[in-house]
Amino acid sequence: MSRFIHRMPFGAETGAGGTRFRLWAPDAEEVSLLIERSAEEGTIEVPMAAFEDGWREARLPDAGPGSHYRFRVDGGQAVPDPASRFQPADVHGPSEVIDPLAYPWRHSDWRGRPWEESVFYELHVGAFTAEGTFAAAARHLEELAELGVTAVELMPVADCPGRRNWGYDGVGLFAPDSAYGRPDDLKALVDAAHGLGLMVFLDVVYNHFGPEGNYLSAYAGRFFDPARQTPWGAAIAFDTEDSRPVRDFFVNNALYWLEEYRFDGLRLDAVHAIEDRSRPDILEELADAVKAGPGAGRHVHLVLENGLNQAHYLERGGDGRPRHYAAQWNDDIHHAFHVLLTGETHGYYTDFGDDAAAHLGRCLAEGFAYQGEASPYFKSRRGEASAQLPPTAFVGFVQNHDQIGNRALGDRLGTLAPPEALRAATVALLLAPAVPLLFMGQEWGAAQPFLFFCDLGDALKAAVRDGRRREFADFPAFRDEAARERIPDPTAEETFRRSVLVRPAADDAAALGWLDLHRQLLSLRRYEIAHRLAGAAAGRVLWRAGAGLMVAWRLGDGARLTMMVNLAAEPTPETPPRASGRRLFATEDDIGQPGTPLPAWSTAVFLADATAGPA
């Protein structure tokens, strides 16, 4: 049996002598362990020994895997384990002792894939299939491998309240949500993916805990910094005098998912909401621990979502490998694409409305559009210089869960832009050197919405519903109160049901056309581009006219990749220079012909060998 386990300094750890239970409760006078036995035996209560710095511990020889337990704090409320490996009855119920070694891994020799081979497919486990389980999702992995995807990214699966949730309200950060299955079901999904050559990434949230089911404040209020708030709740105290156990909690969480579940990487959500003045800060400390741990023996990749565009987290070492993080989700390139394809300029699209094509060109060539410039929307300077980074330090997308689901009606891009416009953008996305990401259903042009949904307790439902509608009060389409009433109630089950992916019929010609396009482009990426990306340098914008661009990159083997793209409903007002090399793909046959402007909604990509001139 392969031994994939992460031994944690807290929680329930099984061993030859039984199970050790450990909790950090610096604000409690007394803590006892409750073990739930059979109906006849009832619940037994065992005092937990006190150790320095607020730690409590108890060891029981007969509380093995399958045992249900809680902690009682100061003789009052019984609470679940914050480091529980499983919550079979959801966030308020008892925790379950899990044997991490019980799952028999079939592909234990998997060592991952190089970062440059990454093509992401983001999915929500509960909405990806009608069943909404880990096991059901695993049955579709072969389709994704055949599509050309190399990395499946799961939206957060850490335990959240209720039966349906995006996952960003997690409170049981070590426990796969029971709505999707048991821990071994998640391991089986990862195992099956590895057998198909697919990496699996997990989205994790380290900037806050959800609003329901978080009991830490009852006995470990030092987890939170009362002087700071995030948009979603109390900020985590990473840099206070007592923050060492807090930092260890999150570092161990990252290592746990990577070692015990054998995930190939993590995406850290909204790290711009993490404040830490320590050196190294928590993001650096976590990345160093991963590099020294699971990253020492296999390919493990860390990705950030960071609205501050802090390029220093993405820096490369002398060997060309990431010092800390492989890449960042690049919202800038999404926003530039979106403004060009839809004409929308409200909200954060304000920052891209002045000259979206120029912003897109900078994103394609250098990564970020905002590299320290003033942002009209945020009313401050935003970003750091990124042209020194390779193009693979950025994950590009034209759709993801946020950019669809944070719209009032969950509109997908295909319902907002002409198909020929989306086709041109898709070619640019999948054949540019930056790592591409698709959102579930995008590959067949799914038109159904992906809405924001959650399943919180009755006390929070009205606040969430009303707050959701207030968010859009300044948007032109929803300034009227009656219009805002059309925004779906996030707490209604119907809102979730409308978001569950419906696969196209076998004879759906439009869907088959989109699938064929994605397969063709991802095959070209795999065989013509991906193996050349290690050592690639930032690109250059060689030409721009109207919404037309010509961008070139020098790839790691010396080859030159050139892209011409026009994301406008009319041809470019000028003729682009001639591109060198052979044409890999073009949306129109005459693109690149001498004296020919770029047609409306068009993209072409050319590849020249290493003998071509400098990019």
Buried (B, 14 or more C-beta within 10 A) or exposed (E): EEEBBBEBEBBBBBEEEBBBBBBBBBBBEBBBBBBBEEEEEEBBEBEBEBEEEBBBBBBBEEBEBEBBBBBBBBEEEBBBBBBBBBBBEBBBBBBBBBBBBEBEBEBEEBEBBBBBBBBBBBBBBBBBBEBBBBBBBBEBBBBBBEBBBBBBBBBBBBBBBBBBBBBBBBBBBBBBBBBBBBBBBBBBBBBBBBBBEBBBBBBBBBBBBBBBBBBBEBBBEBBBBEEEEBEBBBBBBBBBEBBEBBBBBBBBBBBBBBBBBBBBBBBBBBBBBBBBEEEEBBBBBBBBBBBEBBBEEBBBBBBBBBBBBBBEBBEBEEEEEBBBBBBBBBBBBBBBBBBBBBEBBEBBBBBBBEBBBBBBBBBBBBBBBBBEEEBEBBEEEBBBBBBBBBBBBBBBBBBBBBBBBBBBBBBBBBBBBBEBBBBBBBBBBBBBBBBBBBBBBBBBBBBBBBBBBBBBBEEBBEEBBEEBBEBBEEBEEBEEEEBBEEBBBBBBEEBBEBBBBEBBEEEBEEBBBBBEBBBBBBEBBBEBBBBBBBBBBBBBBBBBBBBBBBBBBBBBEEBBBBBBBBBBEEBBEEBBEEBBBEBBBBBBEEBBEEEBBBBBBBBBBBBBEEEBEEB
